Structure formats: C-alpha cells, structure tokens
Amino acid sequence: MVQSRGAQISIAVVCMILGIMLAVQYNTTVFHKASMIPTTQSIENIAAMLDSSTKENEALNEKVASLTLQLDNVRQVDQALADLQKELVNTQKIAGLSELEGPGLVITVNDRPNNLQNNNNPNEDLIHEADLLMLINELKASGAEAITLNNERITAMTEVRCAGPVIIVNQNRIGTPFVISAMGNPDLLESGMNLGGGIFRQLKFQGFEISMEKSELIQMPANNQQPKFVFGKSK
Amino acid sequence: MWMWLSIFFCLLIGLFVGLQVPVMSFVLTKYMSVAVLAALDSVIGGIRAYMEDTFDLTVFITGFLMNALLAAGLAYLGDLLRIELYLAAVVVFGTRIFQNLGTIRRFLLKKY
C-alpha cells in the first residue's frame, strides 16, 4: 500500500511536469506561428513565392534597362535643346534681338554752329544721313560688335534715311545730337576712328561738333523691329 | 479510481502552470517536443507498470529524466551531424506509447 501510494504520487508529479512541458510546447508553437515552422505546404508556397518574385525581378530588370535607355535619349534631347538654346542666344545677339552691355566707344556728333554771316548754304552746316552711315561703316570696320544710333540698334536691315529735318532709323525719327555707341575694344575703336583721312577727322576738320569717349559700360537695347519675311523663304 | 483522478488533476495543474510560463526560444521547440514525447512515454509506461504491480519508483523517475534528456540530446546530436536523429526518438517512443496503451487497454478490459 505504501509502495502503491508512492507510485501514485510519483506518477502524479511526473504527470504535472508533463503537463507543464506540453503547455510550454503548445504556447511556443502557437506563438511562433505555423509560418515559421517549415512544412511541406509552406515550403511549396515559399518556392512559388520565390519563383514569382524572381520573375517579377526579371521583368523589373527589363524595365530598368528600357527606362535607362529612355533616360539616355531624354538626356541627349536635353543636350540638343541646350545646344539649340545656346545657338538661339548667339543668333539673337548677332541679329540684335537681345539687349547687350559691355565696353565700347561713344561718339557724339552735332550740326555745325550756325554762322549766318558767312552766307553759306545752311545745308552744309547739317549732319546728313550719309555722314552717319559713313561713321557707322567706319566703326564696323574698326571691329565694333554692335552699334546703336540714338539708342536705335543698327542691325543688318536698319535703314538710316534722311527725312527732312530728321533722320529715320528703324522707322523711328531721330534728331541732333546724334550719339553713336559702338560695342567693342574701346582702344581699337578709337584708333580706328582716328585714322588719317577718316570720316571722324573730316567732320572735325569741317568744324562739326564731334567728340568720342571711351566707355567701360554701354547698355544697348534690343532691336524691337521684328524682321518679317514674306518673300524670302529659307532654303 | 483515485489514481486516474489524481493523474488527471495533476495534468490540469501542470497545463495551467505551463501556460503562465513565458514562451521559450523557437530553436528549443524541436528538442522540447522530443522531451515531451519521452515524458509521455514514461508516464504511460509508469501507469502500465503500476497496473501490473511491477512499478519501481527509482526506475520510473530515472527513466523519466534520462529518457527526456537523452531524447533531447539525441535530437541535438542529430542537428550537429545533420542527421534527423530525433525521428528515431519519435518512432521508438511512439511505438512504445502505443504498445503500453494497448497493454493498459487489455488490462482494463480484463479487470472490468
């Protein structure tokens, strides 16, 4: 009986330990969830997932390649656009369609002071458009990059035309005093104008009020006369 | 009759206590499962021995402890050697549990 009681107690105690172990094991298994314990099914699922992920990866890689190509193309187009922009700016400069600033030479010329006692032809006391054209021509020859006449930009198609008491430039009337600004190397321009027999010297000799001044900074407006092409077609 | 009640009651207490114990590491669950199987085998073997009046307390306790530890150790050794040795414990203990249950069933059938 004593033996039997001891056996009963020991079996009961071992049963209790077994219960604890069972509960802990169950708890742990539930806690870590079925997903973490690899079973055949979950392995198959994971394999399928890996398979689809690999395929997706490949597709994405192809996409990356095509997008890289596209990006390259876009970059090239951007480069072309930047080149065009540069060219446009340069062309606008050449055509006188953009404002400029820089060093240069400023020539101021005015009519001869009236000397009525001489009984001269008053026409000879005036500065004519031909004089201005010659001055402008001389400045161009001396290396001027851009020229304005009384703030009117001289472009390839600018007219300098006599219209009675005034002169028409870019279809605008201007009068005395005439101020010709030329952008370029001031020293070169000055020496070009000082050449013997040049128009500057001639006008000075004839007694016209003419002077020139080197300038560090000249502001030049853009030519606001937009050239229109009706007959000329680009080839 | 009292024995069955005490076994059932103690098992319930054990389960209740075990549910309060914090969760252990996932790595250990494999060894724990084999140890649980060994403990189950020992308990059922003990019940059978008790019914056959051949119960020996020392054999029972040492068997319980050694079987559980050996089974867990075997599983660990298997992991080290990359052999699924815990399957051996599962098969052996499983077979013995079924045999012992069968013996208990026959004994109960004879008795009642």
Interface residues (C-beta under 8 A of the other chain):
Chain A: Q3 S4 G6 A7 Q8 S10 I11 A12 V13 V14 C15 M16 I17 L18 G19 I20 M21 L22 A23 V24 Q25 Y26 N27 T28 T29 F31 H32 M36 I37
Chain B: W2 M3 S6 I7 F9 C10 L11 L12 I13 G14 L15 F16 V17 G18 L19 V21 V23 M24 F26 L28 T29 M32 S33 A35 V36 A39 L40 S42 V43 G46 I47 Y50 F55 L57 F60 I61 F64
